[in-house]
């Protein structure tokens, strides 16, 4: 770690700002990114960002409006300016790479507001090679202890009518499909049509969520998000269309306040990733770098993993979450058997065990599903009581004997006060039954009533769950939480979140358009891993019910590719065991693919179009490559120059059949084997809505003698 | 238990109502109270009440407005009418009498609303000898499962401009002084002046709380309240001044809804006590009778008790709740020692043990008091961590050795989400440290933010605490909860509540006027016992700090009398041990007085003026008498005709000295002993703001020989 004071610079700044007016700039270590802060004659502070001499963020506002005490904190005297360079590296507990470099120049402005009682406020700016980050800090001070944020007045002024990938600003859900429009054509009220999402809280037709992905006419990629969202509400962005200016809009609480803070207090980092190369942006670790190191002292229990589960069969209507079949309030319409019965779960355990999976998720194991949904009901689940046909003791013993762990399921139905009452007992039950992973869910309007999924109260709840599970040796995977902001660095047991439109929507709604998975890594995944639940082999729901028109909007091979392109340390093989058993050759890729990595190469990427990624398995010589496309067919030349020089690898290629198509022929695939090395350039065709997956393992002598060598064409 | 169907009557009613218009009446067992229900041509149902031929409640509305589904449920078809007579008796776990008779006539109307989707609604009416009660019930029905109450449309139409004892309608506090005005002069905004109450939520200048005590020009006493408040918000009453009509106004939740119900659902009972004798009204057990029997299966741990505590010394400014002395946010201004230190608590334990007290309350034992107050802060206390100068282990052992129990203190600071997270662990800590009583507190704005102390969410919380403590063998005493409604019948471990303006206000505010304690039994105590914390011997706060003008607004003898007149199974000797030690003769009454009773005689009472009560100790022959007056001096002739005939009793009389006066000479008292019997008529003078206390124990021979016989004058 390198850290030195730029004393000379500091004095210079202090001089410039002595007139209460002036400017100060810092540049990224590679000198390509520059951030300038200006202080005008009225005391207003603005920032602007340039990349390779082009302005990317025009002068943008900074500051706050307080509710208690009632103050506008928008103009300041500058007390001091400080600057440092940081260059260090750290090893994540799990991740896309073994080592992460954290290298930036930091500028700290210490300010005092022009209000009668002067408020001390520090702003930390960082210039990274791959973007800009800044956060506000209210230091401990005599005149300000407890305060309530009315509004954060941060702006992000764009320089033109960029192309953008956006979902509507919403206080409760991030399960929308992405829109791809110019900024000027943003209209959040399209979210009103998304009836498949139960709880929507749209609030402004010009509002969008972060991560907001944009591309300028000059080909610069810009991504606005936040990092280290802790004890603060999530930020939406409200567009001023005349100026292409996005303004922060924090999620309010039940009484309209934004955040209750006590000095010393820090906001999340506001992050702007910038690059003229989409692959570089995708590889950015800036959001992670802005988060705190692990607060979980012992992380030895944290293990990336693959799992199967009693889950997809409910989504396709084969079985039900509830026991009675009454189905009141659940999504099922007709009476079907209860999925989480002992015999069925044993079948999943057998399947997991014989195919090398770590866990078996069981949803619907506990009482309450007869009346859990959509009624803002507080006392729903107790997270303790199994249904009578679910033999918790026997299944625990059986799973242990089969070297598999059952993954606990805690659906809160949005009744978080209720969940918090039971958390201690629920985690104790898990521990006494050999479970160390929990999937939680937040479907429904939040209780405390009036609170939102993305407000400060819930943000604190998610972190409380991450912390409490972590201290109890439990890994957690949250569905329907606030969008991630890299907090998994701080809580490495917080393996993944859904927090976006997952594969499940394909089972019972208009589904996810074929470009969905090419956008997610540029948007939602900027904040952290997603439990997307890939691996669906039965693409069309008509298989289960001839009347159904729903389907997965990909080919089967694209489902395989997602294990590589949709990064997560927690990956589900989401389809039914019987569907995998019918295609053991294709299933082999899911069995083989790793979930933790030494290295990641973004080979090529364009949001909304395609993503090609190669990753090296953690601690092993194996590589896995995934490629996906949108609704268009594509060809890709996979240059395996990342492989170890002079080593032969056995490549298993899983690709769309020549006549495959996500709509008309999604399940057609071809599997081929080749011997390859680091000079190979393999031509691969992706069907419309298709993809490919390749595993590359050091070849044995037997492999080499029995397998053709790939010849570059 | 006697219970028979009045089949004939039922048919008669059914006939009357066949035209969808008509009236039906029931009378109380003594025939003096009559209730008439009318159904008008539009389907509206009203009720009216007469007492001894005088109309007491004019025709008043019934019904609901629903928020979800959006419906007005105000006109009905009558499906059936049923009537029963009940006459049974039950033994409370503790109480003012050993046996309680429950005798009423009940009328049940089964209704179907005129809405498109017909809502089934039953109304239960009961005519008791001492009042009327009714409740709504939504039975299980196909067309209505979950619903949200927008408003309850119950009215209480008075027949004239009665005298009334009222406090302002408020969603968060009941700690106001009582106003005594005619109905037409009600003005709730006087509550705005009550700056000594931290959290006030006044909402309508015509709103008052229940229990609302009234007296008609003809001398009929009327008290409106509710019974069995469970899973429902508390009811305020908003006056229509033109009609002297009080309309129910339920406390809203954070989003303005009133109650979330699921069929089958019941509202609390709406209760109207009526009598032309104030003492009869005071003796009423109707509210208790309307509550459910105990839901705590094993109540053997429940014991009425007297206690002392590290508490008053903080109120008078001698010591502090917090350890650091920083005092941020607490009520203390200057630095004083931490009260809950090991040596000081030992002193209280010694004092309790040598004077026969059961418990020692210790407030300020746990970390968090430096910054607990008034900031709507969520993470304040953990209810687990003692201050470093409080040796929990040593004090537990010491108390046990001294045959005393420490009473746990759980101040939530209104942050109830936080308390609920810790409840399990907090009660486990108590049990592992030999504690079986907890005093809880709810000072401050409620979290979940937007919820109110008296809304449905909090009502559920209080009941959850009562239930959970009960199941854990713990007794509970709640401060700042919703006003009680007799739920201590259902949870006998819920010994007492504050829920009104307690004695503590005298220490640091304008205090409680001298008539306060003569009103409370007619208002707040109609719902249940109050932890008023009587027994203050050092009346004037100038004793502690010459600059202070605050004082208790009673004489010392009135403080003694309160142990009898202010019923509670949990009574504190609230003053400091050193103050009691200086007046051991007067303290003797507090040591002697019982806290559980075989029988109670309301000898005479008039709200706002005086109360005289005699009670017989549970399982013993001892009687205790208390008499209190308002600001006026009075004379009372205590006829001890309740004593066992032919038995001589040693009477110890604690009375105001002739020159005593609450304002000028409050601590002057006289103690006398006499031998009395059931023919004694003892003349007693009460000073302005004064009172008397008398203990009556069967006389020993030594007593008789050494003590003068009281001679009636």
Contacts between the chains, C-beta under 8 A, distances in Angstrom:
chain1	res1	chain2	res2	distance
A	145	B	328	7.2
A	145	B	371	7.7
A	145	B	375	7.8
A	146	B	375	4.0
A	146	B	376	7.8
A	146	B	377	6.5
A	148	B	376	7.9
A	253	B	449	5.7
A	253	B	450	7.6
A	254	B	254	4.0
A	254	B	255	6.9
A	254	B	448	6.8
A	254	B	449	5.2
A	254	B	450	3.6
A	254	B	451	8.0
A	255	B	254	6.9
A	255	B	449	5.5
A	255	B	450	4.6
A	257	B	449	7.4
A	260	B	376	6.2
A	260	B	377	7.2
A	260	B	378	7.3
A	262	B	371	7.9
A	262	B	375	7.7
A	262	B	377	6.9
A	328	B	145	7.2
A	371	B	145	7.7
A	371	B	262	8.0
A	375	B	145	7.8
A	375	B	146	4.1
A	375	B	262	7.7
A	376	B	146	7.8
A	376	B	148	7.9
A	376	B	260	6.3
A	377	B	146	6.5
A	377	B	260	7.2
A	377	B	262	6.9
A	378	B	260	7.3
A	378	B	457	8.0
A	378	B	460	7.6
A	417	B	417	6.3
A	417	B	420	6.8
A	417	B	448	6.9
A	420	B	417	6.8
A	420	B	420	6.3
A	420	B	421	5.3
A	421	B	420	5.3
A	421	B	421	7.6
A	421	B	423	7.5
A	423	B	421	7.5
A	424	B	424	5.5
A	424	B	425	6.9
A	425	B	424	6.9
A	448	B	254	6.8
A	448	B	417	6.9
A	448	B	448	3.2
A	448	B	449	7.4
A	448	B	450	7.7
A	448	B	451	7.0
A	448	B	457	7.7
A	449	B	253	5.7
A	449	B	254	5.3
A	449	B	255	5.5
A	449	B	257	7.4
A	449	B	448	7.5
A	449	B	450	7.8
A	449	B	451	8.0
A	449	B	457	7.6
A	450	B	253	7.6
A	450	B	254	3.6
A	450	B	255	4.6
A	450	B	448	7.7
A	450	B	449	7.8
A	450	B	450	5.0
A	451	B	254	7.9
A	451	B	448	7.0
A	451	B	449	8.0
A	457	B	378	8.0
A	457	B	448	7.7
A	457	B	449	7.6
A	460	B	378	7.6
